Amino acid sequence: MKKQGIKSLCDNRTDSGYDILNVQPSDVITAAEYDLKQAAVAVSMSGLEQLQNSGEDAILDLLEQRIENAETTLKNNIALDCYSDGTADGGRQIGGLQLLISTSPTSGTVGGISRATWGFWRNQKFSASADGGAAATNANIQSYMNRLYMSCVRGSDAPDLVVADNNFFRLYWESLQAIQRITSADKGMAGFQSLQYMGADVIFDGGFGGGAPLNQMFFLNTKYLFYRPHRDRDMAPIGDERMNTNQDAFVQLMGFAGNLTMNNAFLQGVLFA
């Protein structure tokens, strides 16, 4: 179980001269509780494979290659799970962005806190069709982003990272290309090497095998979002090699335990179709 402290504003009252000051303690810190989620991948090798890949005749270190592949597989799967709603595999999946920053923020439970009951625990959302009145295009995407962004700002707190799927990233990209100017006298370049919005990096996390949900753009305040792997199982071996009792083979498990946590939902937002 991972506990994530939640901070709220203190009770502030004005006073003048000899007024009695309010010295009652403010209950500004509570906690959301997130379950540890686990994942594992097995690396196996037979006795014959060990013999064929040992000594001077070994072409490559097969075991090392398989361990590297297992680590890559585990990392890729965890990266995809960071976008999940936490319901896959019977709820054993990481509670990703679709859970923490939901398109239906008035329902469900996050970190043991009901969003239906507690308004402070609801993220911001903007639907292009329902709230904007029309499907997102390169002509209106910036207007929709502006409206969501303004609802996610409190004083100096504002989204510092925007993550989008293929479609919404492309729409924002095209909206910028429409006003692009060539400043170099001897070289013209179409497109941009990096994108930003209101000082926040805009990240394209789609492409081949990308995990960003279709037609969604997350406005993240990373000050209040945390990737929290367990220190003893952060893509690490689980125990020693296990030898099968009835086979000439062994298996080594690589594992992860942790979760994605949040301690402020109100300053997070999602733009969707």
C-alpha positions in Angstrom: 0.0 0.0 0.0 1.4 3.4 -1.0 0.1 6.4 0.9 0.2 9.8 -0.9 -0.3 12.9 1.2 -2.9 15.4 0.0 -2.4 19.0 0.8 -5.3 21.5 0.9 -5.3 25.3 1.7 -5.2 26.5 5.3 -8.2 28.3 6.9 -7.3 32.0 6.4 -9.3 34.8 8.0 -8.7 38.6 8.0 -8.2 40.6 11.1 -7.5 44.2 12.2 -5.9 45.8 15.2 -6.8 43.9 18.4 -9.1 41.3 16.8 -8.9 37.8 18.3 -6.9 35.7 15.9 -8.1 32.3 14.8 -5.6 29.8 16.2 -7.7 26.6 15.5 -5.5 24.0 13.6 -6.3 23.5 10.0 -6.7 20.0 8.8 -4.7 20.5 5.6 -3.2 17.1 5.1 -5.0 13.8 4.5 -3.9 10.8 2.5 -4.9 8.8 -0.6 -4.0 5.1 -0.5 -2.8 3.3 -3.6 -2.3 -0.4 -3.8 1.0 -1.8 -4.9 0.6 -3.3 -8.4 2.9 -6.1 -9.5 4.2 -7.3 -12.9 6.7 -10.0 -13.8 8.3 -11.6 -16.8 10.2 -14.9 -17.0 13.7 -15.6 -18.5 14.1 -19.3 -19.1 17.0 -21.3 -20.6 17.4 -25.1 -21.1 20.5 -27.0 -20.3 21.1 -27.7 -24.0 21.0 -23.9 -24.8 23.5 -23.3 -22.0 25.9 -25.9 -23.5 25.4 -24.5 -27.0 26.2 -20.9 -25.9 29.2 -21.5 -23.6 32.9 -21.6 -24.0 34.8 -20.7 -27.2 31.9 -21.8 -29.4 29.5 -19.3 -28.1 28.4 -16.8 -30.7 26.6 -14.5 -28.3 25.6 -14.5 -24.6 22.1 -15.9 -25.0 21.2 -15.5 -21.4 22.3 -11.8 -21.3 20.3 -11.1 -24.5 17.2 -12.7 -23.0 17.6 -10.8 -19.7 17.9 -7.5 -21.7 14.8 -8.4 -23.7 12.9 -9.2 -20.6 13.8 -5.9 -19.0 12.8 -4.1 -22.2 9.5 -6.0 -22.4 8.7 -5.2 -18.7 9.5 -1.5 -19.1 7.4 -1.2 -22.3 4.4 -2.9 -20.6 4.7 -0.6 -17.6 4.9 2.5 -19.8 1.7 1.4 -21.6 0.0 0.7 -18.2 0.8 4.3 -17.2 -2.1 5.3 -19.5 -4.5 2.7 -18.3 -7.7 2.9 -16.2 -6.4 0.1 -13.9 -9.1 -2.4 -14.8 -7.1 -4.9 -17.0 -6.1 -8.2 -15.6 -8.8 -8.2 -13.0 -7.8 -4.8 -11.6 -4.1 -5.9 -11.1 -2.9 -3.3 -13.6 -1.3 0.0 -12.7 -3.9 2.8 -12.2 -2.7 5.0 -15.0 -3.8 8.4 -16.4 -7.2 7.3 -17.6 -8.0 6.5 -14.0 -6.3 9.5 -12.3 -7.4 12.0 -14.9 -10.7 10.7 -16.1 -13.1 11.8 -18.8 -15.9 11.1 -16.2 -14.4 12.8 -13.1 -17.6 12.8 -11.1 -17.6 9.0 -10.7 -15.3 6.3 -9.5 -12.8 6.0 -6.7 -9.1 7.0 -6.9 -6.7 6.3 -4.0 -9.6 5.2 -1.8 -11.4 8.5 -2.2 -14.7 8.7 -4.0 -14.9 11.3 -6.7 -18.7 11.2 -6.6 -18.6 12.4 -3.0 -15.6 14.7 -2.9 -15.4 17.5 -5.4 -11.8 18.5 -4.6 -10.8 15.1 -6.0 -12.2 15.6 -9.5 -9.9 16.5 -12.4 -10.9 19.0 -15.1 -12.2 17.8 -18.4 -13.2 19.3 -21.8 -15.1 17.4 -24.5 -14.7 18.8 -28.0 -18.1 17.7 -29.1 -20.1 18.2 -25.8 -18.3 21.3 -24.4 -16.9 22.8 -27.6 -19.9 22.1 -29.8 -17.8 20.5 -32.6 -15.2 17.8 -33.2 -11.7 18.9 -32.8 -9.9 20.2 -35.9 -6.7 22.1 -36.5 -8.8 25.3 -36.6 -10.3 24.9 -33.2 -7.9 22.8 -31.2 -6.1 25.8 -29.7 -9.3 27.3 -28.5 -10.3 24.0 -26.8 -6.8 23.8 -25.2 -7.1 27.3 -23.9 -10.4 26.7 -22.3 -9.2 23.5 -20.5 -5.9 25.1 -19.5 -7.6 28.0 -17.8 -9.5 25.6 -15.6 -6.3 23.9 -14.5 -4.5 27.0 -13.3 -4.4 28.2 -9.7 -2.0 31.1 -9.1 1.4 30.0 -10.1 0.3 26.3 -10.4 -0.3 25.4 -14.0 0.1 22.4 -16.3 3.8 21.9 -17.2 3.4 18.9 -19.5 0.9 18.1 -22.2 0.7 14.5 -23.6 -1.3 13.7 -26.7 -2.1 10.8 -28.9 -1.5 10.8 -32.7 -4.6 12.6 -33.7 -4.7 15.5 -31.2 -0.9 16.0 -31.4 -1.3 16.2 -35.2 -4.1 18.8 -35.0 -2.1 21.0 -32.6 1.0 20.6 -34.9 -1.0 21.6 -38.0 -2.5 24.6 -36.2 1.0 25.9 -35.6 2.2 25.2 -39.1 -0.5 27.4 -40.4 1.2 30.4 -38.8 4.8 29.3 -39.2 7.2 31.8 -40.6 10.6 31.0 -42.3 13.3 33.2 -40.6 16.4 31.7 -42.2 17.5 33.5 -45.4 19.2 30.4 -46.9 17.2 27.5 -45.5 13.5 26.7 -45.2 12.3 24.0 -42.8 8.7 22.7 -42.6 7.5 21.6 -39.2 8.9 22.1 -35.7 11.6 20.2 -33.8 9.8 20.6 -30.5 6.4 21.9 -29.5 5.3 23.8 -26.5 2.0 25.3 -25.2 1.9 28.0 -22.5 5.5 27.1 -21.5 4.6 23.4 -21.2 6.3 20.8 -23.4 3.8 19.0 -25.7 4.7 15.4 -26.1 3.7 13.0 -28.8 3.3 9.6 -27.2 1.5 7.8 -29.9 3.1 6.4 -33.1 3.7 2.7 -33.5 2.9 0.9 -30.3 2.1 4.1 -28.4 -0.1 3.9 -25.4 -1.8 7.3 -25.3 -5.6 6.8 -25.6 -7.3 7.7 -28.8 -8.3 11.3 -29.3 -7.1 12.5 -25.9 -4.7 15.1 -24.6 -3.6 15.2 -21.0 -2.8 18.5 -19.3 -0.5 17.4 -16.4 0.8 19.3 -13.4 3.8 17.0 -12.6 4.2 18.6 -9.2 1.3 16.5 -8.1 1.9 13.3 -10.1 4.3 10.5 -9.0 5.7 7.3 -10.5 6.4 5.3 -7.4 8.2 1.9 -7.9 9.0 -0.1 -4.8 12.7 0.3 -4.1 13.2 -3.5 -3.8 11.4 -4.4 -7.0 12.1 -1.8 -9.7 12.6 -3.9 -12.8 14.7 -6.2 -10.5 15.3 -10.0 -10.3 13.0 -11.9 -8.0 15.0 -14.2 -6.0 17.6 -16.6 -7.5 17.5 -18.8 -10.6 14.9 -21.5 -10.2 15.8 -25.0 -11.5 12.9 -27.2 -12.6 12.7 -30.5 -10.8 11.8 -32.5 -13.8 13.5 -30.6 -16.6 17.0 -29.7 -17.6 16.2 -25.9 -17.5 16.0 -22.9 -15.2 13.9 -19.8 -15.0 14.7 -16.3 -13.6 11.9 -13.9 -12.9 12.2 -10.1 -13.4 9.6 -8.1 -11.5 8.1 -4.7 -10.8 6.0 -3.4 -8.0 4.6 0.1 -7.6 1.9 2.4 -8.9 1.2 5.8 -10.4 -0.1 8.2 -7.7 -1.5 11.7 -7.4 -2.1 14.2 -4.6 -4.0 16.9 -6.5 -6.6 16.1 -9.1 -8.2 19.5 -9.4 -5.2 20.9 -11.3 -5.0 18.1 -13.8 -7.1 18.0 -17.0 -8.0 16.0 -20.1 -9.2 17.1 -23.5 -11.1 14.5 -25.5 -13.3 14.0 -28.5 
